[in-house]
């Protein structure tokens, strides 16, 4: 086929799905109104008993606010051996001793040229992961990146574990490059799929009217039980954190925190490979402090 200029039109396949669904859905409002009227006539004779756990659950309503308090706004900074001007290049290997990593954090706390430098009183947490070689740092960092996937730490781990043959030159694909296989899902197909999926969900709900209310309630109870079991299992798995990390806590304005870091007695220069991070927030960083008490 030769190239031709054509106008954009809404795909007939999408319009067909919507048209067939609307035949049933257009009749739904009147059906719902009739059912609502019948329910209203029964309302005066109906009695409802609260779940026996409702009062206990009401007393725990404040847990949502406690959970929301764990999410705070702040700043964070990472240091790795591969950042320009931070690590030291020795031969073909980069290194960054733990004292130098901490000194870099302290220097950045006093960098007035950085427009994103925090100001005012801050709660602070510092982390270090160290090793005496690239291999030991990679071994220490691997389990931590699974739990604390800081982008810069993950990038450092990939570089530490990369298998690079300095004498080999891999074949490079010409530009442009094919993307990996993925769903061809962009707008307007994304919106079309979402909206038509809503139509189809209504039809699927109506199709299940063959079930009695008792059957539906039993299925709902079974789904809730399954969901609660899955939640409990997932939370128990999340709580099984492991790994070793150097941590430091502080409080004060950036200048004060820089002074505290300079006096913090970090691991010595034998820890020649280090990645570091510092988190600052005007609010208490409760979750992260408890993660590294």
HUPEMO-V799723 format. One record per backbone hydrogen bond with DSSP energy under -1.0 kcal/mol. NH is the residue of the N-H (numbers start at 0). CO is the residue of the C=O. If there is no record, write none. Layout:
nh co
NH CO
NH CO
This chain:
nh co
14 10
15 11
16 12
17 13
18 14
19 15
20 16
21 17
24 20
25 21
27 24
30 26
31 27
32 28
33 29
34 30
35 31
36 32
37 33
38 34
39 35
40 36
42 38
44 41
53 50
56 52
57 53
58 54
60 57
62 59
63 60
65 61
66 62
67 63
68 64
69 66
70 67
74 279
76 277
78 275
82 79
85 82
86 82
87 94
89 92
92 89
94 87
95 271
97 270
100 96
101 97
102 98
103 99
104 100
105 101
106 102
107 103
108 104
109 106
110 107
111 109
113 110
116 113
121 251
122 280
123 249
124 278
125 247
126 276
127 245
128 274
130 272
136 132
137 133
138 134
139 135
140 136
141 137
144 140
147 143
149 147
153 149
154 150
155 151
156 152
157 153
158 154
159 155
160 156
167 164
184 182
188 185
189 185
191 187
192 188
193 189
194 190
195 191
196 192
197 193
198 194
199 195
200 196
201 197
202 198
203 199
204 200
205 201
206 202
208 205
210 207
215 211
216 212
217 213
218 214
219 215
220 216
221 217
222 218
223 219
224 220
225 221
226 222
227 223
228 224
229 225
230 226
231 227
232 228
233 229
234 230
235 231
236 232
237 233
238 234
239 236
240 238
245 127
247 125
249 123
251 121
256 252
257 253
258 254
259 255
260 256
261 257
262 258
263 260
270 267
271 269
272 130
274 128
275 78
276 126
277 76
278 124
279 74
280 122
285 283
288 284
289 285
290 286
291 287
